[in-house]
Amino acid sequence: MAFTKVETAGINSTGSLNLNGPVLIGSGTSTGTASQTLQVTGGAYVSGNLGIGTTNPTTTLDVKGIVRVGPAAGSTYVDIGSDSGRSIEIGAGGVTDTSLSCYIDLHGADATYPDYASRLERSSGANGVLDLRNRGTGPLNIVAQDAGSIVLHTNGNDRVIVDSSGRVRMPFQPAFMAGNTSGTHTTNVGSVLDFNTEGNAGFDVGGNFNTTNYRFTAPIAGIYAFSSNIYVQNSGTASSFCWRKNGTQLFAPGGDVLIFFSAGVNDFTIGSSILLNLAANDFVDIAVRTGFSNVQWYGKHSWIMGYLIG
């Protein structure tokens, strides 16, 4: 189909109209070549959908290809807003190629990283990973500019809260304190001390200490801190306790058993604290050390506690 070249000037009430070049108006076909030049100065109104790179636009502005904004004399930005809602969607509705990810790239004012300086990327799939990356040696800052808190939220709950004073709360961090409801009683050699209650000052965040088998089970891998205080009542008989992991006595870095010991003193309090590197599902308890005597101790004055450091 031949195009008609129209050249005109002097159409005024408000200005002039100049058309110089191939112009396609009201046609059902288009070659899509660069020779079909259209330049609009001062704004334009389109009623319906406008397609760039597509002959069948399905939205108000339908672009098939790369969109570049800027540079300009002042700031370059995209302003998105309305009374009904404001949003940007990338990859909305899914894509045919499920190996593709969606990302937003930010570029610094230098050419050190020509592909991207910072990137926010979501991998494909229903359970894809969201990555926030910053290249170079500069810090990645998360800033609450005024007096707001910074909150990490998962599965319907606030997990880490940093308030405006820098105080950090982790309300679901595993931690416990347990004791014993008995007065004076005896635990035999090789048996576990029966810390059977979390009442009064006791607690158990996460429910990881069992008051039936008297052991703490690590919910995840990490470094854990433990401490215990035992009120012994053996008169003239040495009392020796040991920390155990998965039922086996633990050894100190120097090579001997991790113990807390009382040399036959009656009504005496002994304590011990340790750090342990645990795998998920490892369990920790305290037992009367083998090779020594049964231990008589006062449960109501004794306790065990522990928590996940990280």
Secondary structure, 3 states (H helix, E strand, C coil): CCCCCCCCCCCCCCCCCCCCCCCCCCCCCCCCCCCCCCCCCCCCCCCCCEEECCCCCCCCEEECCCCCCCCCCCCCCCCCCCCCCCCCCCCCCCCCCCCCCEEEEECCCCCCCCCCCEEEEECCCCCCCEEEEECCCCCCCCCCCCCCCEEEEECCEEEEEECCCCCEECCCCCEEEEECCCCEEEECCCCECCCCECCCCCEEECCCEECCCCEEECCCCEEEEEEEEEEECCCCCEEEEEEEECCEECECCCCCECEEEEECCCCEEEEEEEEEEECCCCEEEEEECCCCCCEEEEEEEEEEEEEECC
